[in-house]
Amino acid sequence: MSVIAHLMGPTGAGKSTLINRLLLIAPELVGAVEVGKMLRAKYGEAYFKGQAAPTHTQGEAWQMYQDGVKAMIDAKKRLILVDGQPRDIQQARDIVGLWRSPHRAEFLLIHADHEVRENRARATRKGDNL
């Protein structure tokens, strides 16, 4: 059984940091699907400037998500960390119905104070505002 944990939260809250740490600690058990990173690799950083991903990439992002999670399940990862999905309430509803037993979908909201997030955004995104 895989637990698919969807990490949600604003830019700079620590989603990527959590993913990276868990991948280092238990790479044999943990997998990651980072849709935003995949889209940035394909289209370039400037294409996604700021927090919101362009609406016209929603279908492509949804397919990347499904393919990525399936690949992690096939690789027998027990914990699959997802960053970049769901994008909206309908996708959250679809996710709940998509990964049925024996897999389980969870949603985790990660938060950090605005000042912390602003400092992280400046350091990692070269001046992006939150």
N, C-alpha and C positions, 0 to 999 in steps of 0.2 A: 504494500500500500504506500502511496505517496501522499504527502500533505503539500498542497500547492498554496503557498503563502503570498498573497498579493500585498506588497508594501505600498502604502499610499501616504502621501504627505507632500508638503510644499518643497520647492527647491531649497536645498541646504539643510534639510531636516536630518539627514544621515542615512537615507535608504541605501545608497551605493556603499557607504562605509560599512554598514551592517552586512551587506551581501559579501563584500570583499573579505571581511573578517571571518565569516562563517565558511566561505570557500577555502580559506587558509587552514582553518581548524579541522575541518572534516570533508575534504574534497571527494572522498569515496562515497559519502552519504548525501552531500549537498550539491545541488545544481542551480543554475541561474538562467533566467530569461529576462534580458534587459532590452526591451523593445525600443526605447528611446535611443540607446547606444547603437543599436542595429540600424535605426533610421538615420542617425547622425553619420554613421560610417558610410551609408549609401549616398546621402544627399549633401553632407557637409554641415559643419557646425552653424554657419551663418543662416542656413535654411530654417533652423529651429530656434532662433534667438529669442530668449525669454522663456517663460514657463509653458505656454500653451503650444502643443503640436498642431500643425496645420490640419484643418478639418478634412481636406482632400486626401490625407494619408491614413484616415481612419480604417478603411477596409484593408489596406496593406498591413497596417500595424496589427489588426485583428488576426490576419493570417499568420504573420510572424509569431504572434503570441501562441496560437494553437499549434503550429509546427514546432516551436521551441519547447513547449510543455510536453508534447508527445515525445520528442526526442529525449527529454530528461526522464520521462516515465520508462521509455524503452531502455535507457541506460541504467535503470533501476535505482535512480536517486530517490532517497526517502523524503528529503525536504527540497522542494523546488521553490526558490525565491523569485518572485516576479516583480519587476519594476517597469512601469509604462502601460499597464493595463490593470483594471478597466479605465476607460476614458470617460465613461458616462454611466448613468444609472441602468440603462438598458443592457450594456455590456456586463455590468455587475450581475444583473438577473440572469443573463445568458450563461455566465461563468458558473453560477450555482447549479444550473441544470446540465452543463457540459461535462463536468468531471464527476461522474457518479461513482458509486461504490465499485472498487475498494478505495478509490482516491477521494480525498477530501479537500475542498477549497476553503481557505480562511482569508480574512481581510484584516490587515494590521495598519492602523493609522499611527504614523510616526510624527512627532512634533518636536520642534526646538524653538526657543525664543527668537523673536524677529532679529535682534542684534546678532545673535549667533549665526543665523541663516544669512544675513546680509554680509557678514565677514567671510563666510564660506563661499558665497557667490562671488564676491570680489576676488578672492584668492584663486578659485578654480575656473571661473568663467570670464576672467579679465574684464570685470566691471559691469556685468549684467546686473540690472536692478531686479529686486524681487517683485 
